Amino acid sequence: MTQNGKRRTLFEKVWNAHIVREQSDDAPAVLYVDLHLVHEVTSPQAFSMIRERGLKVRRPDQTIGTMDHSTPTTPRNELGIIPVADAMAAKQLDTFTKNCADFGIPMYALGDEHQGIVHVIGPEKGLTQPGMTIVCGDSHTSTHGAFGALAFGIGTSEVGHVLATQTLLQNRPRTMAVNVEGRLGEGVTAKDIILAVIARIGIGGGTGHVFEYRGEAIRSLSMEGRMTVCNMSIEGGARAGMVAPDETTFEYIQGREHAPQGADWEAAVASWRELPTDDGAEFDQEITLRADELIPMITYGTNPGMGMPINAAVPAPEDERDVNKRIALEKALSYMDLRPGQHLLGQAIDVVFIGSCTNSRITDLRQAAQFMQGRKVADSVRMMVVPGSQQVKKQAESEGLHEIFRAAGAEWREAGCSMCIAMNGDQLEPGQYAVSTSNRNFEGRQGKGGRTFLASPLTAAASAVAGSVTDPRAMLASSL
Amino acid sequence: MDKLRHIEGSIVAIPVNDIDTDQIIPARFLKVTDKEGLGKAAFCDWRYLEDGETPNPEFILNQPEYRGASVLIAGNNFGCGSSREHAPWALLGAGFKAVISTDFADIFRNNSLKNGLLPIIVDEETQRQLFSLAEEDPSASVSVDVETQTLTLPDGRALGFPLDGFAKYCLLNGVDQLGYLLALDDEVLAFESANPPRVATTA
């Protein structure tokens, strides 16, 4: 639908519908926030700020809390409790519990049946819906854009602003259409799409922009796949990434705890159908990838933009003309202890991590479990499987996926951010190599001195079995 | 936030592109519940040897002639990665008042401005000159005037830099944005009465 004859993008429709005060020469726009997600790590100083000023949380009914970042994923004790060994983490979790209780914010504590990674539980509970504005003190808030919401990460000062006013000051971003045409081949997944996008545009390529992922390959993805794609928008520099809502979206939401019911459902779906970008609406930038040309992707360096097809050779710094990029590549290869021209296929690894807000949902676990069925993790590899939420864990266990992982020799853990952020006891040792389904391969991200290859759950599972970086397609063919 | 009108300080360069917030402050330091004492964690994994305590003599910030530098010159796309506001808190704690680069990641830039750490954008040529200058002369200093948005280089050349008008107002007057938002209560109420809540988390 056009407004005043102007063709609008999905982003513009959601942005325009949330303006409390228009952007002017003097100040950014004031944007209303429909849903505010809070967690223990980026909120304590924000609660302190509103407490110092004697303020209240304006809309606790539009706020929800969960513990995820600094929480251990180790097994429960005989009382069913997940013990927190780290005193600082324990204090942070206690502070969060008190803050949420004092201000009336519903919160899922460690071990609660609804606790989990903030970007897993929002969609899971039906809180994430098309056309909403959603923020969280976490850069991977872009995940929720998979539903056609405008969702982005904010800093702790802004967490305080939203707690106190339910609004944010924002300069209007530019838009970039990311078209992924054609169909993915066997063994190639949503994660490979987004790693290819970031390798193409670079880690800062989307700065100042909101992405809209479009095209047949995106339309064909499940909601979980779309979340994987949107999740890593920030790794291309874009604070938000969006996918237009469609039947796949509505089907995912319907019947969930916070989904509209009855007549409200019909009305909601009718309004959501108006959200997709109008034909002929213009984007500030546009790029196109062919899904049928993609193969499994892997990163070789120390940022997510340093990625390549899994069968390619590590690039050589001397081939890089830009001096800053050459220095960055030299530094990355030195940290990763890789040689220019080396192939990663066959590179021995120590750890495989399946989890994180990028790839810890039920379809990710099903895909990995299906692959692991009847196979064994190599003796030299530690494989950790960390469900994104207690509900994902419960669902996986009801399907027997945990038995498959355990039989293969993998660890089946409690829900949380785990080794993606390595502030909770789950981490690499210095010098170790990991194939990880998470989102960042920055130096030390998964533990000081640890070396990360980012890849899909399928590539991670295949690499765990082989004990080295492996193209899952070869093993898929042999199992068909 | 204190008023920020003028910065005068010596420069130090880390000529690396895409310095992410995990380098500025590793996640293991995010278990705090306040903003204090984060300065010693700034660039921790580059600044200290394996034991995490002994200063790495190779790292530029540990070289005595650069001690006290308050303006950091960095490679492109500084502050990419996570939304942690601990990054500007750590840089301020380590004595920095401004960072100069060709561009900044969006969230880092927003977070910095809210804490009085000034992100200054220059062109690549100026960035290169500053890299060389900082390396050749550790006593080289720059001055920054926020009001006129002017960066004065060691050779006396004055350059303009972009700065969002609202952020500038807040820096100059030492006010934060929350006061502005709180004053819009009537407009927020009007918005809320026209747009019922989409979800109720407490239901």
Interface residues (C-beta under 8 A of the other chain):
Chain A: A17 V20 R21 D25 D26 A27 P28 V30 Y32 D34 L35 V41 T42 P44 Q45 S48 M49 R53 L55 R58 R59 P60 D61 Q62 T63 I64 H69 S70 D86 M88 A89 K91 Q92 T95 G104 I105 P106 L127 Q129 G131 M132 G137 D138 S139 G153 I154 G155 T156 S157 E158 G160 H161 A164 T165 Q166 T167 L169 N171 P173 I203 G204 T207 G208 I234 G237 R239 H258 N303 G305 N324 K325 I327 A328 K331 I421 A422 M423 P430 R440 F442 E443 G444 R445 K448
Chain B: P15 V16 N17 D18 D20 D22 Q23 P26 A27 R28 L30 K31 V32 T33 D34 K35 D45 E50 G52 G75 N76 N77 C80 G81 S82 S83 R84 E85 D103 A105 D106 I107 N110 N111 K114 N115 D164 G165 F166 Y169 D176 Q177 L178 Y180 L181 L182 L184 D185 E187 V188 F191 E192 N195 P197 R198 V199 A200 T201 T202 A203
